[in-house]
Amino acid sequence: MQIGFSSSSESKNCVICGKKTSHYKRYEQSNMVITIPAHAGDCYDQVDVKRLATRALTDIKQNIKG
Ligand SMILES: [Zn+2]
């Protein structure tokens, strides 16, 4: 898995502190990419991708019908 940092023109709420950010922590595994909004520095270091990904997958499963 590749882990990196990316920025976007789109601002979202940081998952750690809740303030707007245009920086994202980026995880890439084969052809799937997960980007999580987080400020550089402390917020970036505190991102818990395992917890966030588990929650995201649960939401996705609930939204898939049939
Ligand atoms: Zn933050």
N, CA, C, O and the ligand as a Tripos MOL2 file, in Angstrom:
@<TRIPOS>MOLECULE
protein
  265   263    67     0     0
PROTEIN
NO_CHARGES

@<TRIPOS>ATOM
      1 N           0.8450   -1.1950    0.0000 N.3       1 MET1
      2 CA          0.0000    0.0000    0.0000 C.3       1 MET1
      3 C           0.8750    1.2380    0.0000 C.2       1 MET1
      4 O           1.8290    1.3470    0.7700 O.2       1 MET1
      5 N           0.5340    2.1660   -0.8760 N.am      2 GLN2
      6 CA          1.2570    3.4310   -0.9210 C.3       2 GLN2
      7 C           0.5040    4.4780   -0.0990 C.2       2 GLN2
      8 O          -0.7150    4.6120   -0.2040 O.2       2 GLN2
      9 N           1.2410    5.2000    0.7050 N.am      3 ILE3
     10 CA          0.6470    6.2570    1.5110 C.3       3 ILE3
     11 C           1.3020    7.5730    1.1350 C.2       3 ILE3
     12 O           2.5280    7.6740    1.0840 O.2       3 ILE3
     13 N           0.4880    8.5730    0.8740 N.am      4 GLY4
     14 CA          1.0510    9.8550    0.4730 C.3       4 GLY4
     15 C           0.1740   11.0130    0.8810 C.2       4 GLY4
     16 O          -0.8040   10.8680    1.6150 O.2       4 GLY4
     17 N           0.5600   12.1660    0.3770 N.am      5 PHE5
     18 CA         -0.1220   13.3870    0.7370 C.3       5 PHE5
     19 C          -0.5530   14.0630   -0.5430 C.2       5 PHE5
     20 O           0.2150   14.1250   -1.5030 O.2       5 PHE5
     21 N          -1.7590   14.5660   -0.5690 N.am      6 SER6
     22 CA         -2.1820   15.2920   -1.7580 C.3       6 SER6
     23 C          -3.0060   16.4970   -1.3570 C.2       6 SER6
     24 O          -3.5810   16.5420   -0.2690 O.2       6 SER6
     25 N          -3.0560   17.4740   -2.2500 N.am      7 SER7
     26 CA         -3.8870   18.6400   -1.9820 C.3       7 SER7
     27 C          -4.8920   18.7860   -3.1050 C.2       7 SER7
     28 O          -4.6840   18.3010   -4.2170 O.2       7 SER7
     29 N          -5.9780   19.4600   -2.7960 N.am      8 SER8
     30 CA         -7.0590   19.6070   -3.7540 C.3       8 SER8
     31 C          -7.5920   21.0210   -3.6720 C.2       8 SER8
     32 O          -7.3840   21.7080   -2.6730 O.2       8 SER8
     33 N          -8.2670   21.4550   -4.6980 N.am      9 SER9
     34 CA         -8.9080   22.7690   -4.6450 C.3       9 SER9
     35 C         -10.1940   22.6950   -3.8290 C.2       9 SER9
     36 O         -10.7570   23.7180   -3.4400 O.2       9 SER9
     37 N         -10.6480   21.4710   -3.5780 N.am     10 GLU10
     38 CA        -11.8760   21.2720   -2.8130 C.3      10 GLU10
     39 C         -11.5400   21.1430   -1.3260 C.2      10 GLU10
     40 O         -10.6950   20.3320   -0.9460 O.2      10 GLU10
     41 N         -12.1980   21.9390   -0.4910 N.am     11 SER11
     42 CA        -11.9710   21.8780    0.9480 C.3      11 SER11
     43 C         -13.0010   20.9820    1.6200 C.2      11 SER11
     44 O         -14.1900   21.0390    1.3080 O.2      11 SER11
     45 N         -12.5350   20.1650    2.5370 N.am     12 LYS12
     46 CA        -13.4440   19.3560    3.3360 C.3      12 LYS12
     47 C         -13.0530   19.4820    4.7940 C.2      12 LYS12
     48 O         -11.9790   19.9930    5.1120 O.2      12 LYS12
     49 N         -13.9290   19.0120    5.6890 N.am     13 ASN13
     50 CA        -13.6140   19.0750    7.1040 C.3      13 ASN13
     51 C         -12.5690   18.0190    7.4490 C.2      13 ASN13
     52 O         -12.7130   16.8450    7.1070 O.2      13 ASN13
     53 N         -11.5190   18.4580    8.1290 N.am     14 CYS14
     54 CA        -10.4740   17.5610    8.6040 C.3      14 CYS14
     55 C         -11.0990   16.5130    9.5410 C.2      14 CYS14
     56 O         -11.9010   16.8570   10.4090 O.2      14 CYS14
     57 N         -10.7300   15.2410    9.3620 N.am     15 VAL15
     58 CA        -11.3300   14.1880   10.1920 C.3      15 VAL15
     59 C         -10.8430   14.2490   11.6420 C.2      15 VAL15
     60 O         -11.4670   13.6660   12.5280 O.2      15 VAL15
     61 N          -9.7480   14.9410   11.8850 N.am     16 ILE16
     62 CA         -9.1970   15.0000   13.2370 C.3      16 ILE16
     63 C          -9.7060   16.2210   14.0030 C.2      16 ILE16
     64 O         -10.2400   16.0830   15.1030 O.2      16 ILE16
     65 N          -9.5430   17.4200   13.4250 N.am     17 CYS17
     66 CA         -9.8930   18.6290   14.1780 C.3      17 CYS17
     67 C         -11.1950   19.2790   13.7020 C.2      17 CYS17
     68 O         -11.7250   20.1630   14.3750 O.2      17 CYS17
     69 N         -11.7150   18.8480   12.5490 N.am     18 GLY18
     70 CA        -12.9990   19.3500   12.0810 C.3      18 GLY18
     71 C         -12.9610   20.6610   11.3350 C.2      18 GLY18
     72 O         -13.9940   21.1320   10.8590 O.2      18 GLY18
     73 N         -11.7770   21.2660   11.2200 N.am     19 LYS19
     74 CA        -11.6690   22.5210   10.4720 C.3      19 LYS19
     75 C         -11.4480   22.2260    8.9890 C.2      19 LYS19
     76 O         -10.9600   21.1590    8.6170 O.2      19 LYS19
     77 N         -11.8180   23.1960    8.1530 N.am     20 LYS20
     78 CA        -11.6680   23.0080    6.7130 C.3      20 LYS20
     79 C         -10.2040   22.8190    6.3160 C.2      20 LYS20
     80 O          -9.3080   23.4890    6.8300 O.2      20 LYS20
     81 N          -9.9930   21.8980    5.3970 N.am     21 THR21
     82 CA         -8.6560   21.6920    4.8580 C.3      21 THR21
     83 C          -8.7530   21.2770    3.4020 C.2      21 THR21
     84 O          -9.7480   20.6930    2.9730 O.2      21 THR21
     85 N          -7.7100   21.5840    2.6510 N.am     22 SER22
     86 CA         -7.6590   21.1150    1.2680 C.3      22 SER22
     87 C          -6.5260   20.1030    1.1050 C.2      22 SER22
     88 O          -6.1200   19.7610   -0.0050 O.2      22 SER22
     89 N          -6.0290   19.6340    2.2610 N.am     23 HIS23
     90 CA         -4.9890   18.6080    2.2420 C.3      23 HIS23
     91 C          -5.5850   17.2480    2.5740 C.2      23 HIS23
     92 O          -6.4860   17.1310    3.4050 O.2      23 HIS23
     93 N          -5.0700   16.2370    1.9150 N.am     24 TYR24
     94 CA         -5.6170   14.8920    2.0760 C.3      24 TYR24
     95 C          -4.5070   13.8770    2.2990 C.2      24 TYR24
     96 O          -3.4500   13.9420    1.6710 O.2      24 TYR24
     97 N          -4.7630   12.9510    3.1910 N.am     25 LYS25
     98 CA         -3.8790   11.7900    3.3070 C.3      25 LYS25
     99 C          -4.4270   10.7550    2.3280 C.2      25 LYS25
    100 O          -5.6280   10.4890    2.2950 O.2      25 LYS25
    101 N          -3.5440   10.1850    1.5490 N.am     26 ARG26
    102 CA         -3.9710    9.3690    0.4250 C.3      26 ARG26
    103 C          -3.3910    7.9660    0.5610 C.2      26 ARG26
    104 O          -2.1850    7.7900    0.7370 O.2      26 ARG26
    105 N          -4.2670    6.9780    0.4750 N.am     27 TYR27
    106 CA         -3.8480    5.5820    0.5260 C.3      27 TYR27
    107 C          -4.1930    4.9470   -0.8120 C.2      27 TYR27
    108 O          -5.3130    5.0750   -1.3060 O.2      27 TYR27
    109 N          -3.2250    4.2700   -1.3820 N.am     28 GLU28
    110 CA         -3.4670    3.6230   -2.6660 C.3      28 GLU28
    111 C          -3.1150    2.1520   -2.5750 C.2      28 GLU28
    112 O          -2.0060    1.7810   -2.1900 O.2      28 GLU28
    113 N          -4.0860    1.3160   -2.9390 N.am     29 GLN29
    114 CA         -3.9090   -0.1310   -2.9040 C.3      29 GLN29
    115 C          -4.4640   -0.6750   -4.2130 C.2      29 GLN29
    116 O          -5.6530   -0.5130   -4.4910 O.2      29 GLN29
    117 N          -3.6310   -1.3140   -5.0190 N.am     30 SER30
    118 CA         -3.9670   -1.7220   -6.3780 C.3      30 SER30
    119 C          -4.7040   -0.5910   -7.0790 C.2      30 SER30
    120 O          -4.1190    0.4790   -7.2490 O.2      30 SER30
    121 N          -5.9540   -0.7660   -7.4970 N.am     31 ASN31
    122 CA         -6.5980    0.3240   -8.2220 C.3      31 ASN31
    123 C          -7.5990    1.0920   -7.3700 C.2      31 ASN31
    124 O          -8.4270    1.8360   -7.8970 O.2      31 ASN31
    125 N          -7.5220    0.9140   -6.0550 N.am     32 MET32
    126 CA         -8.4380    1.6160   -5.1650 C.3      32 MET32
    127 C          -7.6830    2.6870   -4.3910 C.2      32 MET32
    128 O          -6.6150    2.4370   -3.8330 O.2      32 MET32
    129 N          -8.2580    3.8840   -4.3690 N.am     33 VAL33
    130 CA         -7.6220    4.9960   -3.6670 C.3      33 VAL33
    131 C          -8.5710    5.5370   -2.6100 C.2      33 VAL33
    132 O          -9.7490    5.7730   -2.8800 O.2      33 VAL33
    133 N          -8.0530    5.7280   -1.4140 N.am     34 ILE34
    134 CA         -8.8360    6.3440   -0.3410 C.3      34 ILE34
    135 C          -8.1550    7.6600    0.0050 C.2      34 ILE34
    136 O          -6.9560    7.6930    0.2850 O.2      34 ILE34
    137 N          -8.9250    8.7480   -0.0140 N.am     35 THR35
    138 CA         -8.3580   10.0250    0.4030 C.3      35 THR35
    139 C          -9.1220   10.5230    1.6170 C.2      35 THR35
    140 O         -10.3520   10.5340    1.6360 O.2      35 THR35
    141 N          -8.3820   10.9280    2.6170 N.am     36 ILE36
    142 CA         -8.9650   11.3560    3.8800 C.3      36 ILE36
    143 C          -8.5160   12.7840    4.1640 C.2      36 ILE36
    144 O          -7.3170   13.0540    4.2270 O.2      36 ILE36
    145 N          -9.4740   13.7070    4.3370 N.am     37 PRO37
    146 CA         -9.0770   15.0940    4.6040 C.3      37 PRO37
    147 C          -8.3920   15.2320    5.9660 C.2      37 PRO37
    148 O          -8.9550   14.8590    6.9960 O.2      37 PRO37
    149 N          -7.1770   15.7710    5.9560 N.am     38 ALA38
    150 CA         -6.4190   15.9660    7.1980 C.3      38 ALA38
    151 C          -5.3390   17.0130    6.9600 C.2      38 ALA38
    152 O          -4.6710   17.0040    5.9260 O.2      38 ALA38
    153 N          -5.1730   17.9120    7.9230 N.am     39 HIS39
    154 CA         -4.1150   18.9090    7.8290 C.3      39 HIS39
    155 C          -2.7420   18.2430    7.8800 C.2      39 HIS39
    156 O          -2.5760   17.1720    8.4640 O.2      39 HIS39
    157 N          -1.7710   18.8930    7.2620 N.am     40 ALA40
    158 CA         -0.3920   18.4300    7.3590 C.3      40 ALA40
    159 C           0.0530   18.5070    8.8220 C.2      40 ALA40
    160 O          -0.4240   19.3520    9.5800 O.2      40 ALA40
    161 N           0.9650   17.6230    9.2070 N.am     41 GLY41
    162 CA          1.4940   17.6610   10.5720 C.3      41 GLY41
    163 C           0.7260   16.7580   11.5070 C.2      41 GLY41
    164 O           0.5240   15.5780   11.2170 O.2      41 GLY41
    165 N           0.2920   17.3140   12.6430 N.am     42 ASP42
    166 CA         -0.3400   16.5080   13.6950 C.3      42 ASP42
    167 C          -1.5800   15.7630   13.2100 C.2      42 ASP42
    168 O          -1.7370   14.5770   13.4990 O.2      42 ASP42
    169 N          -2.4590   16.4370   12.4810 N.am     43 CYS43
    170 CA         -3.6900   15.7990   12.0180 C.3      43 CYS43
    171 C          -3.3600   14.6070   11.1150 C.2      43 CYS43
    172 O          -3.9150   13.5180   11.2630 O.2      43 CYS43
    173 N          -2.4500   14.8440   10.1880 N.am     44 TYR44
    174 CA         -2.0100   13.7880    9.2680 C.3      44 TYR44
    175 C          -1.5230   12.5730   10.0490 C.2      44 TYR44
    176 O          -1.8760   11.4370    9.7330 O.2      44 TYR44
    177 N          -0.7150   12.8210   11.0620 N.am     45 ASP45
    178 CA         -0.1380   11.7260   11.8490 C.3      45 ASP45
    179 C          -1.1850   10.9670   12.6520 C.2      45 ASP45
    180 O          -0.9850    9.7990   12.9860 O.2      45 ASP45
    181 N          -2.2990   11.6220   12.9630 N.am     46 GLN46
    182 CA         -3.3100   10.9920   13.8190 C.3      46 GLN46
    183 C          -4.3940   10.2480   13.0500 C.2      46 GLN46
    184 O          -5.2540    9.6060   13.6530 O.2      46 GLN46
    185 N          -4.3580   10.3310   11.7250 N.am     47 VAL47
    186 CA         -5.3900    9.6550   10.9350 C.3      47 VAL47
    187 C          -5.3170    8.1460   11.1660 C.2      47 VAL47
    188 O          -4.2580    7.5340   11.0260 O.2      47 VAL47
    189 N          -6.4460    7.5660   11.5180 N.am     48 ASP48
    190 CA         -6.5440    6.1300   11.7560 C.3      48 ASP48
    191 C          -7.3110    5.5090   10.5780 C.2      48 ASP48
    192 O          -8.5350    5.3890   10.6130 O.2      48 ASP48
    193 N          -6.5760    5.1250    9.5520 N.am     49 VAL49
    194 CA         -7.2290    4.6710    8.3210 C.3      49 VAL49
    195 C          -8.0230    3.3940    8.5280 C.2      49 VAL49
    196 O          -9.0240    3.1720    7.8460 O.2      49 VAL49
    197 N          -7.5940    2.5550    9.4520 N.am     50 LYS50
    198 CA         -8.2950    1.2980    9.6750 C.3      50 LYS50
    199 C          -9.7170    1.5440   10.1790 C.2      50 LYS50
    200 O         -10.6760    0.9310    9.7100 O.2      50 LYS50
    201 N          -9.8260    2.4470   11.1380 N.am     51 ARG51
    202 CA        -11.1370    2.7800   11.6880 C.3      51 ARG51
    203 C         -12.0140    3.4780   10.6390 C.2      51 ARG51
    204 O         -13.1860    3.1400   10.4730 O.2      51 ARG51
    205 N         -11.4280    4.4620    9.9300 N.am     52 LEU52
    206 CA        -12.1870    5.2200    8.9300 C.3      52 LEU52
    207 C         -12.6210    4.3430    7.7690 C.2      52 LEU52
    208 O         -13.7450    4.4660    7.2840 O.2      52 LEU52
    209 N         -11.7380    3.4580    7.3180 N.am     53 ALA53
    210 CA        -12.0620    2.5950    6.1880 C.3      53 ALA53
    211 C         -13.1490    1.6020    6.5730 C.2      53 ALA53
    212 O         -14.0330    1.3050    5.7690 O.2      53 ALA53
    213 N         -13.0900    1.0930    7.7830 N.am     54 THR54
    214 CA        -14.1120    0.1560    8.2510 C.3      54 THR54
    215 C         -15.4770    0.8310    8.2720 C.2      54 THR54
    216 O         -16.4740    0.2460    7.8500 O.2      54 THR54
    217 N         -15.5150    2.0650    8.7660 N.am     55 ARG55
    218 CA        -16.7680    2.8100    8.8160 C.3      55 ARG55
    219 C         -17.2640    3.1130    7.4050 C.2      55 ARG55
    220 O         -18.4570    2.9870    7.1270 O.2      55 ARG55
    221 N         -16.3570    3.5130    6.5120 N.am     56 ALA56
    222 CA        -16.7340    3.8410    5.1330 C.3      56 ALA56
    223 C         -17.2980    2.6160    4.4280 C.2      56 ALA56
    224 O         -18.2930    2.7160    3.7090 O.2      56 ALA56
    225 N         -16.6760    1.4720    4.6270 N.am     57 LEU57
    226 CA        -17.1500    0.2510    3.9790 C.3      57 LEU57
    227 C         -18.5290   -0.1440    4.5010 C.2      57 LEU57
    228 O         -19.3720   -0.6210    3.7410 O.2      57 LEU57
    229 N         -18.7540    0.0550    5.7880 N.am     58 THR58
    230 CA        -20.0670   -0.2300    6.3680 C.3      58 THR58
    231 C         -21.1320    0.6490    5.7310 C.2      58 THR58
    232 O         -22.2190    0.1790    5.3930 O.2      58 THR58
    233 N         -20.8070    1.9460    5.5680 N.am     59 ASP59
    234 CA        -21.7450    2.8780    4.9290 C.3      59 ASP59
    235 C         -22.0200    2.4730    3.4870 C.2      59 ASP59
    236 O         -23.1630    2.5060    3.0310 O.2      59 ASP59
    237 N         -20.9630    2.0900    2.7700 N.am     60 ILE60
    238 CA        -21.1190    1.6990    1.3660 C.3      60 ILE60
    239 C         -22.0170    0.4820    1.2610 C.2      60 ILE60
    240 O         -22.9010    0.4360    0.4060 O.2      60 ILE60
    241 N         -21.8040   -0.5020    2.1170 N.am     61 LYS61
    242 CA        -22.6290   -1.7230    2.0890 C.3      61 LYS61
    243 C         -24.0860   -1.3980    2.3350 C.2      61 LYS61
    244 O         -24.9720   -1.9760    1.7070 O.2      61 LYS61
    245 N         -24.3390   -0.4610    3.2600 N.am     62 GLN62
    246 CA        -25.7140   -0.0900    3.5760 C.3      62 GLN62
    247 C         -26.3750    0.6320    2.4100 C.2      62 GLN62
    248 O         -27.5950    0.5880    2.2520 O.2      62 GLN62
    249 N         -25.5520    1.3020    1.5860 N.am     63 ASN63
    250 CA        -26.0960    2.0700    0.4730 C.3      63 ASN63
    251 C         -26.2580    1.2530   -0.8060 C.2      63 ASN63
    252 O         -26.9140    1.6890   -1.7520 O.2      63 ASN63
    253 N         -25.6560    0.0690   -0.8260 N.am     64 ILE64
    254 CA        -25.8010   -0.7940   -1.9990 C.3      64 ILE64
    255 C         -27.0830   -1.6030   -1.8370 C.2      64 ILE64
    256 O         -27.2880   -2.2820   -0.8310 O.2      64 ILE64
    257 N         -27.9250   -1.5130   -2.8370 N.am     65 LYS65
    258 CA        -29.1850   -2.2390   -2.7630 C.3      65 LYS65
    259 C         -29.1890   -3.4030   -3.7440 C.2      65 LYS65
    260 O         -28.6070   -3.3210   -4.8260 O.2      65 LYS65
    261 N         -29.8390   -4.4660   -3.3620 N.am     66 GLY66
    262 CA        -29.9960   -5.6080   -4.2490 C.3      66 GLY66
    263 C         -28.9500   -6.6660   -4.0610 C.2      66 GLY66
    264 O         -28.9720   -7.6850   -4.7520 O.2      66 GLY66
    265 ZN         -6.9090   19.1610   11.1950 Zn       67 ZN67
@<TRIPOS>BOND
     1     1     2 1
     2     2     3 1
     3     3     4 2
     4     3     5 am
     5     5     6 1
     6     6     7 1
     7     7     8 2
     8     7     9 am
     9     9    10 1
    10    10    11 1
    11    11    12 2
    12    11    13 am
    13    13    14 1
    14    14    15 1
    15    15    16 2
    16    15    17 am
    17    17    18 1
    18    18    19 1
    19    19    20 2
    20    19    21 am
    21    21    22 1
    22    22    23 1
    23    23    24 2
    24    23    25 am
    25    25    26 1
    26    26    27 1
    27    27    28 2
    28    27    29 am
    29    29    30 1
    30    30    31 1
    31    31    32 2
    32    31    33 am
    33    33    34 1
    34    34    35 1
    35    35    36 2
    36    35    37 am
    37    37    38 1
    38    38    39 1
    39    39    40 2
    40    39    41 am
    41    41    42 1
    42    42    43 1
    43    43    44 2
    44    43    45 am
    45    45    46 1
    46    46    47 1
    47    47    48 2
    48    47    49 am
    49    49    50 1
    50    50    51 1
    51    51    52 2
    52    51    53 am
    53    53    54 1
    54    54    55 1
    55    55    56 2
    56    55    57 am
    57    57    58 1
    58    58    59 1
    59    59    60 2
    60    59    61 am
    61    61    62 1
    62    62    63 1
    63    63    64 2
    64    63    65 am
    65    65    66 1
    66    66    67 1
    67    67    68 2
    68    67    69 am
    69    69    70 1
    70    70    71 1
    71    71    72 2
    72    71    73 am
    73    73    74 1
    74    74    75 1
    75    75    76 2
    76    75    77 am
    77    77    78 1
    78    78    79 1
    79    79    80 2
    80    79    81 am
    81    81    82 1
    82    82    83 1
    83    83    84 2
    84    83    85 am
    85    85    86 1
    86    86    87 1
    87    87    88 2
    88    87    89 am
    89    89    90 1
    90    90    91 1
    91    91    92 2
    92    91    93 am
    93    93    94 1
    94    94    95 1
    95    95    96 2
    96    95    97 am
    97    97    98 1
    98    98    99 1
    99    99   100 2
   100    99   101 am
   101   101   102 1
   102   102   103 1
   103   103   104 2
   104   103   105 am
   105   105   106 1
   106   106   107 1
   107   107   108 2
   108   107   109 am
   109   109   110 1
   110   110   111 1
   111   111   112 2
   112   111   113 am
   113   113   114 1
   114   114   115 1
   115   115   116 2
   116   115   117 am
   117   117   118 1
   118   118   119 1
   119   119   120 2
   120   119   121 am
   121   121   122 1
   122   122   123 1
   123   123   124 2
   124   123   125 am
   125   125   126 1
   126   126   127 1
   127   127   128 2
   128   127   129 am
   129   129   130 1
   130   130   131 1
   131   131   132 2
   132   131   133 am
   133   133   134 1
   134   134   135 1
   135   135   136 2
   136   135   137 am
   137   137   138 1
   138   138   139 1
   139   139   140 2
   140   139   141 am
   141   141   142 1
   142   142   143 1
   143   143   144 2
   144   143   145 am
   145   145   146 1
   146   146   147 1
   147   147   148 2
   148   147   149 am
   149   149   150 1
   150   150   151 1
   151   151   152 2
   152   151   153 am
   153   153   154 1
   154   154   155 1
   155   155   156 2
   156   155   157 am
   157   157   158 1
   158   158   159 1
   159   159   160 2
   160   159   161 am
   161   161   162 1
   162   162   163 1
   163   163   164 2
   164   163   165 am
   165   165   166 1
   166   166   167 1
   167   167   168 2
   168   167   169 am
   169   169   170 1
   170   170   171 1
   171   171   172 2
   172   171   173 am
   173   173   174 1
   174   174   175 1
   175   175   176 2
   176   175   177 am
   177   177   178 1
   178   178   179 1
   179   179   180 2
   180   179   181 am
   181   181   182 1
   182   182   183 1
   183   183   184 2
   184   183   185 am
   185   185   186 1
   186   186   187 1
   187   187   188 2
   188   187   189 am
   189   189   190 1
   190   190   191 1
   191   191   192 2
   192   191   193 am
   193   193   194 1
   194   194   195 1
   195   195   196 2
   196   195   197 am
   197   197   198 1
   198   198   199 1
   199   199   200 2
   200   199   201 am
   201   201   202 1
   202   202   203 1
   203   203   204 2
   204   203   205 am
   205   205   206 1
   206   206   207 1
   207   207   208 2
   208   207   209 am
   209   209   210 1
   210   210   211 1
   211   211   212 2
   212   211   213 am
   213   213   214 1
   214   214   215 1
   215   215   216 2
   216   215   217 am
   217   217   218 1
   218   218   219 1
   219   219   220 2
   220   219   221 am
   221   221   222 1
   222   222   223 1
   223   223   224 2
   224   223   225 am
   225   225   226 1
   226   226   227 1
   227   227   228 2
   228   227   229 am
   229   229   230 1
   230   230   231 1
   231   231   232 2
   232   231   233 am
   233   233   234 1
   234   234   235 1
   235   235   236 2
   236   235   237 am
   237   237   238 1
   238   238   239 1
   239   239   240 2
   240   239   241 am
   241   241   242 1
   242   242   243 1
   243   243   244 2
   244   243   245 am
   245   245   246 1
   246   246   247 1
   247   247   248 2
   248   247   249 am
   249   249   250 1
   250   250   251 1
   251   251   252 2
   252   251   253 am
   253   253   254 1
   254   254   255 1
   255   255   256 2
   256   255   257 am
   257   257   258 1
   258   258   259 1
   259   259   260 2
   260   259   261 am
   261   261   262 1
   262   262   263 1
   263   263   264 2
@<TRIPOS>SUBSTRUCTURE
     1 MET1         2 RESIDUE 1 A MET
     2 GLN2         6 RESIDUE 1 A GLN
     3 ILE3        10 RESIDUE 1 A ILE
     4 GLY4        14 RESIDUE 1 A GLY
     5 PHE5        18 RESIDUE 1 A PHE
     6 SER6        22 RESIDUE 1 A SER
     7 SER7        26 RESIDUE 1 A SER
     8 SER8        30 RESIDUE 1 A SER
     9 SER9        34 RESIDUE 1 A SER
    10 GLU10       38 RESIDUE 1 A GLU
    11 SER11       42 RESIDUE 1 A SER
    12 LYS12       46 RESIDUE 1 A LYS
    13 ASN13       50 RESIDUE 1 A ASN
    14 CYS14       54 RESIDUE 1 A CYS
    15 VAL15       58 RESIDUE 1 A VAL
    16 ILE16       62 RESIDUE 1 A ILE
    17 CYS17       66 RESIDUE 1 A CYS
    18 GLY18       70 RESIDUE 1 A GLY
    19 LYS19       74 RESIDUE 1 A LYS
    20 LYS20       78 RESIDUE 1 A LYS
    21 THR21       82 RESIDUE 1 A THR
    22 SER22       86 RESIDUE 1 A SER
    23 HIS23       90 RESIDUE 1 A HIS
    24 TYR24       94 RESIDUE 1 A TYR
    25 LYS25       98 RESIDUE 1 A LYS
    26 ARG26      102 RESIDUE 1 A ARG
    27 TYR27      106 RESIDUE 1 A TYR
    28 GLU28      110 RESIDUE 1 A GLU
    29 GLN29      114 RESIDUE 1 A GLN
    30 SER30      118 RESIDUE 1 A SER
    31 ASN31      122 RESIDUE 1 A ASN
    32 MET32      126 RESIDUE 1 A MET
    33 VAL33      130 RESIDUE 1 A VAL
    34 ILE34      134 RESIDUE 1 A ILE
    35 THR35      138 RESIDUE 1 A THR
    36 ILE36      142 RESIDUE 1 A ILE
    37 PRO37      146 RESIDUE 1 A PRO
    38 ALA38      150 RESIDUE 1 A ALA
    39 HIS39      154 RESIDUE 1 A HIS
    40 ALA40      158 RESIDUE 1 A ALA
    41 GLY41      162 RESIDUE 1 A GLY
    42 ASP42      166 RESIDUE 1 A ASP
    43 CYS43      170 RESIDUE 1 A CYS
    44 TYR44      174 RESIDUE 1 A TYR
    45 ASP45      178 RESIDUE 1 A ASP
    46 GLN46      182 RESIDUE 1 A GLN
    47 VAL47      186 RESIDUE 1 A VAL
    48 ASP48      190 RESIDUE 1 A ASP
    49 VAL49      194 RESIDUE 1 A VAL
    50 LYS50      198 RESIDUE 1 A LYS
    51 ARG51      202 RESIDUE 1 A ARG
    52 LEU52      206 RESIDUE 1 A LEU
    53 ALA53      210 RESIDUE 1 A ALA
    54 THR54      214 RESIDUE 1 A THR
    55 ARG55      218 RESIDUE 1 A ARG
    56 ALA56      222 RESIDUE 1 A ALA
    57 LEU57      226 RESIDUE 1 A LEU
    58 THR58      230 RESIDUE 1 A THR
    59 ASP59      234 RESIDUE 1 A ASP
    60 ILE60      238 RESIDUE 1 A ILE
    61 LYS61      242 RESIDUE 1 A LYS
    62 GLN62      246 RESIDUE 1 A GLN
    63 ASN63      250 RESIDUE 1 A ASN
    64 ILE64      254 RESIDUE 1 A ILE
    65 LYS65      258 RESIDUE 1 A LYS
    66 GLY66      262 RESIDUE 1 A GLY
    67 ZN67       265 GROUP 0 **** ****
